[in-house]
Amino acid sequence: MMKLLRLVRILAIGLRFGLEEFFLGHERVRPLRWLVRATLFWRPLAEPRGVRLRRALEALGPIFVKFGQMLSTRRDLVPLDIADELALLQDRVPPFPSAAAIATLEAAYKRPLAEVFAEFDATPVASAAAAQVHFARLHASPAGGDGTAVAVKVLRPGIAPVIAHDVSLLYAAAGLVEKLFADGKRLRPREVVAEFEKHLEDELDLMREAANCSQLRRNFKDSPLLLVPGVYWDYCGRDVMVMDRMDGIPVSRIERLRESGVNLPRLAASGVEIFFTQVFRDGFFHADMHPGNILVRPGSEQYIALDFGIMGTLTEVDKQYLARNFLAFFRRDYKGVALAHLESGWVPPDTRIDELEAAVRAVCEPVFGRPLKEISFGRVLLQLFQASRRFNVEIQPQLVLLQKTLLNIEGLGRQLDPELDLWKTAKPFLERWMNEQVGWRALVKNLQTEAPKWAALLPQLPRLAHQALNENRLTQLEAGLALMLRQQHVRNRWLGVIAGLLAALSAVLLYSVLH
């Protein structure tokens, strides 16, 4: 019943904002589209389709808002006008009652809240679709002194069944897209919904977010660039996460940053360095770095990271792929970029390299004729994704997160310093990293990594070779001979049967001739 009512509400909001054009564009159902428009002629549909879609998602609630936010990052699949509009979506979710938050905490800790925290502010300081945050203070230690100031993140009660219902409806919509759109299967709508469902599942497990926070903090231990809150594991569970309370200035408050003495150009450059350090040194990066998740320590150029629900990871294979592409790009070796795509298996094996090379050249060549400060790294990646559409390139989710984060960093950096030259800032770091990936340093590093394995394997080689030569080969030979004998036996039986039939047939023919 709940799902039926939810579906009716979705249909009503969709019709209100004229979203039938997304689903009734196929020629087989186009008459139905005209019928809907004629029936609901009074609707004001003067706004562009992207604006109407954004407003509809906002009306549908936080889960659909989050889906729109995720969809805005899939610019390899979504038209640019829609993606740009969906990128404006913000979580505007009213907080849930404090009594419900306290009940969730007491159920998680199995004791009264006063025994867990010396102070607990019932008024939330932040609220999102999946959780909200309260400030609190731990009890003082036996050694004395005030208790530690902490931030307590509490999962929204009853959110799991709501998400399950909405995701099931999104899967149904994805099925319609596959059937009604000529390009539906290539867009892989079910995979997009599955990716969204995975992000939601990660956000519903605050222990996972706590682990992400702890890993990032360890990666930037004692770093002057980035401060990450510490996690209090004894107070964490699936429904609750407790970490250090972080005080800072929101990175979007430019005037407050200036007043506190922050060097804005240096702060912008630090953000670029943080991004490339996370991606290329650690292969583990914060993938939700919008201004709402970033603070700055007053009077310094040190960032403070918040909200660790969405993190990106890169394997060594991903890093090697990026290294090859960056090297080829800087050398204007567009065939090298095309070959990297083919060898990675991201394009079908029958793809014509010369055509893919020409498409890459059309995107990248104009970049080199412009001043570096006017070049957007994120936009270049975005245009490459768009150009690769007609070659059926399978864009990997981790690289989509990378491109999204790079766009966020670029936008933030240029807001802080309009003269920010992202390439000039990143180039020394990239060159050093490339040398480590493909030069003699990479060889030494790989030898060091593989040395323990070879040290354990080398003493065993004579024994393994002896076993292979004496046992396995002999066993295989015996099995092969036994199979040949069985096949020969069966063949002989069939030959005997055939010979008997031929003899009988000959006898019948001879009898017929004689009589």
C-alpha positions as CSV (number, residue, x, y, z in Angstrom):
1,M,0.0,0.0,0.0
2,M,2.8,2.4,0.9
3,K,4.6,1.7,-2.4
4,L,1.3,2.3,-4.3
5,L,0.7,5.6,-2.6
6,R,4.4,6.6,-3.2
7,L,4.0,5.7,-6.9
8,V,0.8,7.8,-7.2
9,R,2.6,10.8,-5.7
10,I,5.6,10.4,-8.0
11,L,3.3,10.2,-11.0
12,A,1.4,13.3,-9.8
13,I,4.6,15.3,-9.3
14,G,6.0,14.1,-12.7
15,L,2.9,15.2,-14.5
16,R,2.9,18.5,-12.6
17,F,6.4,19.4,-13.9
18,G,5.9,17.9,-17.4
19,L,8.3,15.1,-17.0
20,E,6.3,12.8,-19.4
21,E,8.5,14.1,-22.2
22,F,11.4,12.0,-20.8
23,F,9.4,8.8,-20.9
24,L,6.9,9.4,-23.7
25,G,9.3,10.4,-26.4
26,H,9.4,7.1,-28.1
27,E,7.4,6.9,-31.4
28,R,5.3,4.0,-30.1
29,V,3.9,6.0,-27.2
30,R,4.1,9.5,-28.7
31,P,0.3,9.8,-29.2
32,L,-0.1,9.3,-25.4
33,R,2.3,12.2,-24.8
34,W,0.2,14.5,-26.9
35,L,-2.9,13.3,-25.1
36,V,-1.4,14.1,-21.7
37,R,-0.4,17.6,-22.9
38,A,-3.8,18.3,-24.3
39,T,-5.5,17.1,-21.1
40,L,-3.1,19.1,-18.8
41,F,-2.8,22.1,-21.0
42,W,-3.0,24.5,-18.0
43,R,0.4,23.5,-16.7
44,P,3.1,26.2,-16.8
45,L,5.9,24.5,-18.7
46,A,7.9,27.5,-19.9
47,E,11.0,26.5,-17.9
48,P,13.7,24.4,-19.5
49,R,13.5,20.6,-19.0
50,G,16.5,20.5,-16.7
51,V,15.0,23.1,-14.3
52,R,11.7,21.2,-14.2
53,L,13.4,18.0,-13.5
54,R,15.4,19.5,-10.7
55,R,12.3,21.1,-9.1
56,A,10.5,17.7,-9.4
57,L,13.3,15.9,-7.6
58,E,13.3,18.5,-4.8
59,A,9.5,18.0,-4.4
60,L,9.9,14.2,-4.3
61,G,12.2,14.3,-1.2
62,P,15.8,13.7,-0.1
63,I,16.3,10.3,-1.7
64,F,15.4,11.6,-5.1
65,V,17.5,14.7,-4.5
66,K,20.5,12.5,-3.7
67,F,19.8,10.5,-6.9
68,G,19.8,13.7,-8.9
69,Q,23.1,14.7,-7.3
70,M,24.7,11.4,-8.2
71,L,23.2,11.6,-11.7
72,S,24.7,15.0,-12.2
73,T,28.2,13.4,-12.0
74,R,27.4,10.9,-14.8
75,R,28.0,13.4,-17.6
76,D,29.0,10.5,-19.8
77,L,25.4,9.4,-19.7
78,V,23.3,12.6,-19.1
79,P,22.9,15.5,-21.4
80,L,24.9,18.6,-20.3
81,D,21.9,20.9,-19.8
82,I,20.3,18.4,-17.4
83,A,23.6,17.6,-15.6
84,D,24.4,21.3,-15.1
85,E,21.0,21.8,-13.6
86,L,21.1,18.7,-11.4
87,A,24.4,19.9,-10.0
88,L,22.5,22.7,-8.3
89,L,20.6,20.3,-6.1
90,Q,21.3,20.8,-2.4
91,D,20.2,18.7,0.6
92,R,17.5,20.8,2.2
93,V,16.1,18.2,4.7
94,P,14.4,19.3,7.9
95,P,15.9,17.7,11.0
96,F,14.0,14.8,12.7
97,P,12.8,15.3,16.3
98,S,15.5,15.3,19.0
99,A,13.5,12.7,21.0
100,A,13.9,10.3,18.1
101,A,17.7,11.0,18.0
102,I,18.0,10.4,21.7
103,A,16.0,7.2,21.5
104,T,18.3,5.9,18.7
105,L,21.4,6.7,20.8
106,E,20.0,5.0,23.9
107,A,19.1,1.9,21.9
108,A,22.6,1.8,20.4
109,Y,24.3,2.3,23.8
110,K,21.8,0.3,25.8
111,R,21.9,2.8,28.6
112,P,20.6,6.4,29.4
113,L,22.2,9.1,27.4
114,A,23.4,10.9,30.5
115,E,25.7,8.0,31.3
116,V,27.3,8.3,27.8
117,F,27.7,12.0,27.4
118,A,28.3,14.7,30.0
119,E,26.5,17.2,27.7
120,F,24.3,16.6,24.7
121,D,22.9,19.5,22.6
122,A,19.4,18.4,21.5
123,T,19.4,20.9,18.7
124,P,21.1,19.5,15.6
125,V,23.8,21.5,13.9
126,A,23.4,19.8,10.5
127,S,20.7,17.6,8.9
128,A,20.8,15.5,5.7
129,A,18.8,12.7,4.1
130,A,20.4,9.9,6.0
131,A,21.6,11.4,9.2
132,Q,21.9,14.5,11.4
133,V,24.7,15.8,13.7
134,H,24.5,17.0,17.3
135,F,27.3,18.5,19.4
136,A,28.1,16.8,22.7
137,R,30.8,16.4,25.3
138,L,32.2,13.2,26.7
139,H,32.6,12.6,30.5
140,A,35.8,13.9,32.0
141,S,38.6,11.3,32.4
142,P,39.7,10.1,35.9
143,A,42.8,12.3,35.5
144,G,40.5,15.4,35.6
145,G,39.8,18.2,33.2
146,D,36.8,18.8,30.9
147,G,35.5,16.1,28.7
148,T,36.3,16.1,25.0
149,A,34.0,18.1,22.7
150,V,32.6,15.7,20.1
151,A,30.2,15.6,17.1
152,V,27.6,12.9,17.2
153,K,26.2,11.7,13.9
154,V,22.9,9.8,14.2
155,L,21.2,7.8,11.5
156,R,17.7,9.0,10.6
157,P,15.1,6.6,12.2
158,G,13.1,4.5,9.7
159,I,15.1,5.6,6.7
160,A,16.0,2.1,5.5
161,P,12.4,1.1,4.4
162,V,11.9,4.5,2.8
163,I,15.1,4.1,0.8
164,A,14.2,0.5,-0.2
165,H,10.8,1.6,-1.5
166,D,12.2,4.5,-3.5
167,V,15.1,2.5,-4.9
168,S,12.7,-0.2,-6.1
169,L,10.7,2.5,-7.9
170,L,13.9,3.8,-9.5
171,Y,14.6,0.3,-10.8
172,A,11.2,0.3,-12.4
173,A,11.9,3.6,-14.0
174,A,15.2,2.3,-15.2
175,G,13.4,-0.6,-16.9
176,L,11.1,1.9,-18.7
177,V,14.1,3.8,-19.9
178,E,15.7,0.7,-21.3
179,K,12.5,-0.2,-23.2
180,L,11.3,3.2,-24.4
181,F,14.6,4.9,-25.4
182,A,16.6,3.8,-28.5
183,D,19.8,4.5,-26.5
184,G,18.4,3.0,-23.3
185,K,20.6,-0.2,-23.0
186,R,23.8,1.7,-23.8
187,L,23.0,4.2,-21.0
188,R,22.9,1.2,-18.5
189,P,20.1,2.8,-16.3
190,R,19.9,-0.3,-14.1
191,E,23.6,-0.1,-13.4
192,V,23.3,3.6,-12.5
193,V,20.5,2.8,-10.0
194,A,22.6,0.0,-8.6
195,E,25.6,2.4,-8.2
196,F,23.3,4.8,-6.4
197,E,21.9,2.0,-4.2
198,K,25.5,1.1,-3.2
199,H,26.2,4.7,-2.2
200,L,23.1,4.7,0.0
201,E,24.0,1.4,1.6
202,D,27.4,2.9,2.5
203,E,25.8,6.0,4.0
204,L,23.4,3.9,6.1
205,D,26.4,2.2,7.8
206,L,28.1,4.8,10.0
207,M,30.8,2.3,10.9
208,R,31.9,2.3,7.3
209,E,32.0,6.1,7.3
210,A,34.0,6.0,10.6
211,A,36.5,3.7,9.0
212,N,36.8,6.0,6.0
213,C,37.4,8.9,8.3
214,S,40.1,7.0,10.2
215,Q,41.9,6.0,7.0
216,L,42.0,9.5,5.7
217,R,43.2,10.8,9.0
218,R,46.0,8.3,9.0
219,N,47.0,9.3,5.4
220,F,47.3,12.9,6.5
221,K,48.7,12.5,9.9
222,D,50.6,15.7,11.0
223,S,49.9,17.2,7.6
224,P,49.8,21.1,7.5
225,L,47.4,20.8,4.5
226,L,44.4,18.8,5.9
227,L,43.0,18.1,9.3
228,V,40.7,15.1,9.7
229,P,38.7,14.5,12.9
230,G,39.6,11.5,15.2
231,V,37.1,8.7,15.6
232,Y,36.0,7.5,19.1
233,W,35.4,3.8,18.3
234,D,34.0,2.9,21.7
235,Y,31.0,5.2,20.9
236,C,30.5,4.1,17.3
237,G,28.0,1.7,15.8
238,R,26.0,1.2,12.6
239,D,23.5,3.9,13.7
240,V,25.9,6.3,15.4
241,M,29.4,7.8,14.8
242,V,31.3,10.0,17.3
243,M,34.3,12.1,16.2
244,D,36.1,15.2,17.2
245,R,34.2,18.4,17.1
246,M,35.8,20.5,14.4
247,D,35.6,24.3,14.5
248,G,36.4,26.3,11.4
249,I,35.2,28.8,8.8
250,P,33.1,27.4,5.9
251,V,35.2,27.5,2.8
252,S,32.5,29.4,0.9
253,R,32.7,32.4,3.3
254,I,35.3,34.3,1.4
255,E,35.1,37.5,3.4
256,R,35.3,35.8,6.7
257,L,38.4,33.9,5.5
258,R,40.0,37.2,4.5
259,E,39.2,38.8,7.8
260,S,40.8,35.9,9.7
261,G,44.1,36.4,7.8
262,V,43.9,33.5,5.4
263,N,46.1,33.7,2.3
264,L,43.5,32.8,-0.3
265,P,45.8,32.0,-3.3
266,R,47.9,29.8,-1.0
267,L,44.7,28.1,0.3
268,A,43.5,27.5,-3.3
269,A,46.9,25.9,-4.2
270,S,46.8,23.8,-1.0
271,G,43.4,22.4,-2.1
272,V,44.9,21.3,-5.4
273,E,47.8,19.6,-3.7
274,I,45.5,17.8,-1.3
275,F,43.4,16.4,-4.1
276,F,46.4,15.1,-6.1
277,T,48.0,13.7,-2.9
278,Q,44.9,11.7,-2.1
279,V,44.5,10.5,-5.7
280,F,48.0,9.7,-6.8
281,R,49.8,9.0,-3.6
282,D,47.1,7.1,-1.6
283,G,44.6,6.0,-4.2
284,F,41.9,6.9,-1.6
285,F,40.1,10.3,-2.0
286,H,37.2,12.2,-0.5
287,A,34.7,12.1,-3.3
288,D,32.1,14.6,-1.9
289,M,34.2,17.7,-1.5
290,H,31.5,20.3,-2.0
291,P,31.8,23.5,0.1
292,G,29.3,22.2,2.7
293,N,31.8,19.5,3.7
294,I,34.9,21.7,4.0
295,L,36.0,24.1,6.7
296,V,39.2,26.1,7.1
297,R,41.1,26.7,10.3
298,P,41.0,30.4,11.1
299,G,44.3,32.3,10.3
300,S,45.8,29.3,8.4
301,E,45.7,27.5,5.1
302,Q,44.7,24.2,6.6
303,Y,41.5,22.5,5.4
304,I,39.2,20.5,7.7
305,A,37.4,17.6,6.1
306,L,33.9,16.5,7.1
307,D,31.4,13.8,6.0
308,F,33.2,10.7,4.8
309,G,30.2,8.7,3.4
310,I,31.4,8.8,-0.2
311,M,35.1,7.9,-0.9
312,G,36.8,7.0,-4.1
313,T,39.5,4.4,-4.5
314,L,42.0,3.7,-7.3
315,T,43.8,0.5,-7.9
316,E,47.3,0.2,-9.2
317,V,45.8,-0.6,-12.6
318,D,43.8,2.6,-12.5
319,K,46.9,4.6,-11.6
320,Q,48.9,3.0,-14.5
321,Y,46.1,3.9,-16.8
322,L,46.1,7.5,-15.6
323,A,49.9,7.7,-15.9
324,R,49.8,6.6,-19.5
325,N,47.0,9.0,-20.4
326,F,48.7,12.0,-18.7
327,L,52.0,11.2,-20.3
328,A,50.4,10.8,-23.8
329,F,48.3,14.0,-23.2
330,F,51.3,16.2,-22.3
331,R,53.1,14.9,-25.3
332,R,50.1,15.4,-27.6
333,D,50.3,11.7,-28.4
334,Y,46.5,11.2,-29.0
335,K,47.1,7.7,-30.5
336,G,48.7,6.8,-27.2
337,V,45.5,7.9,-25.4
338,A,43.3,5.9,-27.8
339,L,45.5,2.8,-27.4
340,A,45.4,3.1,-23.6
341,H,41.6,3.0,-23.8
342,L,41.7,-0.1,-26.1
343,E,44.2,-2.0,-24.0
344,S,42.3,-1.3,-20.8
345,G,39.2,-3.0,-22.4
346,W,37.1,0.1,-22.1
347,V,36.2,0.2,-25.7
348,P,35.2,-2.8,-27.9
349,P,38.1,-4.6,-29.5
350,D,36.8,-3.8,-33.0
351,T,37.0,0.0,-32.4
352,R,39.0,1.8,-35.1
353,I,42.0,3.4,-33.4
354,D,42.3,6.2,-36.0
355,E,38.7,7.4,-35.4
356,L,39.1,7.3,-31.6
357,E,42.4,9.2,-32.0
358,A,40.7,11.8,-34.1
359,A,38.0,12.3,-31.5
360,V,40.5,12.7,-28.7
361,R,42.5,15.2,-30.8
362,A,39.4,17.3,-31.4
363,V,39.0,17.7,-27.6
364,C,42.6,18.1,-26.5
365,E,44.3,20.1,-29.3
366,P,42.4,23.4,-28.7
367,V,43.5,23.2,-25.1
368,F,47.1,23.7,-25.9
369,G,46.4,27.0,-27.8
370,R,45.0,28.7,-24.7
371,P,46.6,30.3,-21.6
372,L,47.1,27.6,-18.9
373,K,45.0,29.5,-16.4
374,E,42.0,29.3,-18.8
375,I,42.2,25.5,-19.0
376,S,39.9,23.4,-16.9
377,F,41.3,19.9,-16.2
378,G,37.8,18.7,-15.2
379,R,36.2,20.0,-18.3
380,V,38.8,18.3,-20.5
381,L,37.9,15.0,-18.8
382,L,34.2,15.8,-19.2
383,Q,34.6,16.5,-22.9
384,L,36.6,13.3,-23.4
385,F,33.7,11.4,-21.7
386,Q,31.2,13.0,-24.0
387,A,33.3,12.3,-27.1
388,S,33.7,8.7,-26.2
389,R,30.0,8.1,-26.1
390,R,29.8,7.0,-29.8
391,F,32.6,4.5,-29.3
392,N,30.7,2.8,-26.5
393,V,33.4,3.5,-24.0
394,E,32.6,2.0,-20.6
395,I,33.4,4.8,-18.1
396,Q,34.5,3.3,-14.8
397,P,32.6,4.5,-11.6
398,Q,35.9,5.3,-9.8
399,L,37.0,7.6,-12.6
400,V,33.6,9.3,-12.7
401,L,34.0,10.1,-9.0
402,L,37.5,11.3,-9.8
403,Q,36.2,13.6,-12.5
404,K,33.4,14.9,-10.2
405,T,35.9,15.6,-7.4
406,L,38.3,17.4,-9.8
407,L,35.4,19.6,-11.0
408,N,34.6,20.4,-7.3
409,I,38.2,21.3,-6.5
410,E,38.6,23.4,-9.6
411,G,35.4,25.4,-8.9
412,L,36.4,25.8,-5.3
413,G,40.0,26.8,-6.1
414,R,38.9,29.5,-8.6
415,Q,36.3,30.8,-6.2
416,L,39.2,31.4,-3.7
417,D,41.6,32.6,-6.4
418,P,40.2,33.5,-9.8
419,E,43.8,33.5,-11.2
420,L,44.4,29.9,-10.0
421,D,46.4,28.0,-12.7
422,L,45.5,24.4,-11.9
423,W,47.9,22.9,-14.3
424,K,50.9,25.0,-13.2
425,T,50.1,24.1,-9.6
426,A,49.7,20.4,-10.2
427,K,52.3,19.9,-12.9
428,P,55.4,19.4,-10.5
429,F,53.4,16.9,-8.5
430,L,52.2,15.1,-11.6
431,E,55.7,14.9,-13.1
432,R,57.1,13.5,-9.9
433,W,54.4,11.0,-9.6
434,M,54.7,9.9,-13.3
435,N,58.4,9.3,-12.8
436,E,57.6,7.1,-9.8
437,Q,55.0,5.2,-11.9
438,V,56.9,4.6,-15.2
439,G,60.6,5.4,-14.6
440,W,63.4,3.6,-12.8
441,R,61.9,4.5,-9.4
442,A,58.8,2.5,-10.4
443,L,61.1,-0.5,-11.2
444,V,62.8,-0.3,-7.9
445,K,59.5,0.1,-6.1
446,N,58.0,-2.9,-7.8
447,L,61.1,-5.0,-7.0
448,Q,60.8,-4.0,-3.4
449,T,57.1,-5.0,-3.3
450,E,57.7,-8.3,-5.0
451,A,60.9,-9.2,-3.2
452,P,59.2,-10.9,-0.2
453,K,57.1,-13.1,-2.5
454,W,60.1,-14.1,-4.6
455,A,62.1,-14.8,-1.4
456,A,59.4,-17.2,-0.2
457,L,59.0,-18.8,-3.6
458,L,62.6,-19.3,-4.8
459,P,63.5,-22.1,-2.2
460,Q,60.4,-24.0,-3.3
461,L,61.1,-23.9,-7.0
462,P,63.2,-27.2,-7.2
463,R,60.5,-29.1,-5.2
464,L,57.7,-27.6,-7.3
465,A,59.5,-28.4,-10.6
466,H,60.1,-32.0,-9.4
467,Q,56.5,-32.4,-8.6
468,A,55.4,-31.0,-11.9
469,L,57.7,-33.2,-13.9
470,N,57.1,-36.5,-11.9
471,E,53.7,-36.4,-10.4
472,N,51.5,-34.1,-12.4
473,R,52.9,-34.9,-15.8
474,L,52.8,-38.6,-15.1
475,T,49.2,-38.4,-13.8
476,Q,48.2,-36.4,-16.8
477,L,49.9,-39.0,-19.1
478,E,48.2,-41.9,-17.4
479,A,44.8,-40.2,-17.6
480,G,45.4,-39.4,-21.3
481,L,46.3,-43.1,-22.1
482,A,43.3,-44.4,-20.2
483,L,41.0,-42.0,-22.1
484,M,42.6,-43.1,-25.5
485,L,42.1,-46.8,-24.5
486,R,38.4,-46.2,-23.6
487,Q,37.8,-44.3,-26.9
488,Q,39.5,-47.1,-28.9
489,H,37.4,-49.7,-27.1
490,V,34.2,-47.8,-28.0
491,R,35.4,-47.3,-31.6
492,N,36.1,-51.1,-31.9
493,R,32.6,-51.9,-30.6
494,W,31.0,-49.6,-33.2
495,L,33.1,-51.0,-36.0
496,G,32.0,-54.5,-35.0
497,V,28.4,-53.5,-35.0
498,I,28.8,-51.8,-38.4
499,A,30.6,-54.8,-39.9
500,G,27.8,-57.2,-38.7
501,L,25.2,-55.0,-40.3
502,L,27.1,-54.9,-43.5
503,A,27.5,-58.7,-43.5
504,A,23.8,-59.1,-42.9
505,L,22.9,-56.7,-45.7
506,S,25.3,-58.5,-48.1
507,A,23.6,-61.8,-47.3
508,V,20.2,-60.4,-48.0
509,L,21.3,-58.9,-51.3
510,L,23.0,-62.2,-52.4
511,Y,19.9,-64.2,-51.5
512,S,17.7,-61.8,-53.6
513,V,20.0,-62.1,-56.6
514,L,20.1,-65.9,-56.5
515,H,16.3,-66.3,-56.0
